[in-house]
């Protein structure tokens, strides 16, 4: 997936930016929902579960790393 995004960035930077903004956000939201649901059923804090989901998502998918590889660091002003 990362290789595809890097390759596509040179051809269509807007596609890469759109993918990272939309799909990555959707995945993170889904993970957060699942962890909050588990936390509620287990008696844990939903806030803690929401915070944990952000950390886990960043570690597992390397959100900032994939963004840098796809050229988002150069386009930071456009909210990648």
N, C-alpha and C positions, 0 to 999 in steps of 0.2 A: 504494500500500500504506500509506504513511504517513497519507494522508488518511482511509483506512478506519479505521485504528487510532485516530486522533484523534476521529473521529466516534463510533466504538463505545465509547470510554472514557466518554463522558457517559451512555451507556445501560447499559453493562455493564463496569465497571472490571476485574472479575475476568477477563473474556475477554481484554482487552488485556494484562493482566499475564501471563496464562497463555501467550498467543501469544509475547510478547517473551521470556519465560523459556524456553519449549520450542523454538519454531521457530528463534529466533535462535541458541540454543545448538547446535541440530542443524546449522545451516548453518556455524557456526564450526568445529565438530568435523569436518565433512566437508572443509572447506577445509584444515584442519590436516592431516588424513590424506593428502590429495592432495599437499600441499607436502612432507610428510615422506617420502612415497614417491618423489617426484622427487628430493629431496635424497639419499636413500639410493642411488638409481641413478646419480646424478651425483657421488657421493663427498663430498657436503657433510654438515655436522653436522645430525642430526635435531632437536637442541635449538634450533639457530638457525632452522630451518625452522618449528618450532612457535611460536617467538617472533614470527617474521615474519608468520605467519598471523594472529596476534592484532592486529598493527598494520594489516595489509591489510584485515582484516574491519572493524575500527573506522573506517578511513578510507573504505572503499567504502560501507558501509551506515549509517554514522553511528549506531552503536549507542546512545551516550549521548544524541545529539540526538533520535533517534526516541523514546527513553524519556522524555525531557523533554517532548516534544510530546504524548505520550500520557498525561501526568499522573503519570508514575512518580516524578518529583521530589517530589511531594506525598506519595507513598506509600512513600518510601524505606525507612522502617522495616520494611516488609513484604517486603523483598528483591525489587525489581523487576528 
